[in-house]
Amino acid sequence: MNPLEKHIKNWMQKNPELINDVLQYGCISGAVSELIYYHDTIKFYLKYQKEIAALLSDLDINPYELNGWDYSDPLALGVTNQNLLSWLAFEETLRSLNDSND
């Protein structure tokens, strides 16, 4: 289990009542309190950047196809794309961990 998966597994154990909200509505819903504000999502992105890149590769996701992707920032150096990637990583990792528990 990589550091991102460990972090989200811990979040799941502390917030079982919020799992379905995130799975249904995503992080945009505000259900993940640590991923509401840009300064928090950027911190998350920078901490788990390696794992997020691996996840994109594993899922064969092209970030350019993400709704809201800022095409003027192809390397995700700005807050908009880092925020999107943080949410994507949290949601997809949560989904995977939740599915493996079923």
BELFEN-V887426 format. One record per pair of residues at least 24 apart in sequence whose ideal C-beta (glycine too) atoms are under 6 Angstrom apart, sorted by sequence separation. I is the first residue (numbers start at 0). J is the second residue. D is the distance in whole Angstrom. If there is no record, write none. Layout:
BEGIN
<<I;J;D> <I;J;D>>
END
This chain:
BEGIN
<<51;84;5> <54;88;6> <41;78;6> <44;81;4> <51;88;4> <41;81;5> <44;84;6> <37;78;5> <44;85;5> <40;82;4> <43;85;5> <3;47;4> <40;85;4> <3;50;4> <1;50;5> <34;85;6> <26;86;4> <26;89;6> <26;90;6> <25;90;6> <21;93;6> <7;92;5> <7;93;5> <4;92;6> <8;96;6> <3;92;6>>
END
